[in-house]
Amino acid sequence: MHRTATTLDKAPLHCPLIITKITPPADLPNWLFWLEDMGFMAGERTQVKRRSYLSNGALVVQVGLSTFALQAVEAHCVEVIAVEGLQ
């Protein structure tokens, strides 16, 4: 089965996802550690729960058993793949 990678800021709502990679902005390498501290690590399950009505607004994202609000630029650092049948 072919799965296409995307980033959390572009992922559909309520779709079960697996994190494949974290890529912080080149000028903000500490974001890698900050996102990992919150649980955004390769192999973790995640899901976009809500999205702001504003373009490039905040997203409500669940990772593991925790829920966070991320700005679109932060969510863009998290690469994910959709996993069918994962709930």
N, C-alpha and C positions, 0 to 999 in steps of 0.2 A: 504494500500500500504506500503510495506517494503522499507525503505530507509537506505542505508548503510552510516555510517559516515566515513569520511576521513579527511585529513588535506589539507590545501591550496597547500602545496608543491607537493602533489600527485593528486590534482584535475585535471580533463581534462580541456582543453582550451574552452572558450566560453560557458561553461555550467552554467546555472543559479543555484546559491547556496544560502543557508541560513546558517549563522554562528550559531553554537549551543553552543560553549564553547571556551574560551581562556585558555590555559594552558602554562604559561611561564616556562622556565627552572628553576629548584629548586634553582640554584645559581644566578638567575637573576629575582627575583620576581617583580622588578620594570617594567619589560617588559609588565606586565598586564596593568598597568596604561598608559604606552606609546602607546600600541596598541589601548586601549580604547579611548585615546585622538584623535587618527586618525580616529576613527569611527568603529573599529573592536569590535563589541559588539554582544552578543547573540541576534538573531532575525533580524539582518541586512542582507540585500541582498548583495551578492558579486559575483565576477566572475574573473577568471584568464584570462587575455587578451593576454599575451605573456610570453614566457619562454625562458631563455637564452639557447644558444646552448651548453654551458658548463654544465657538470653535477654539480649539486648543485649550479648553478648560480642563478642570480636574476630572479624574476618574476615581471611582471607588473600586478597589481591587482586593480580592481575597487571595491570600497565599497561605497554604496550609489551613490552620484554624484561625488565623488572624486576618483582620480587614484593615486596609489603609486607604488614605486619599493620596493620590499621586498627581502631580502636574503632568501634562502631556509630555514635556521635555524629559521628565524623569522616567515615565512609562516607556518612552522611545528607547531607553537603554536596555530594556528587557526583551530579549528575543524569545519567542515561543512557537510551539507547534500545536495545532488542534489534535485532540485524540478522540476518535469516535468511540462511543460506548463507555467512556470513563465518566463516572458521576461522582 
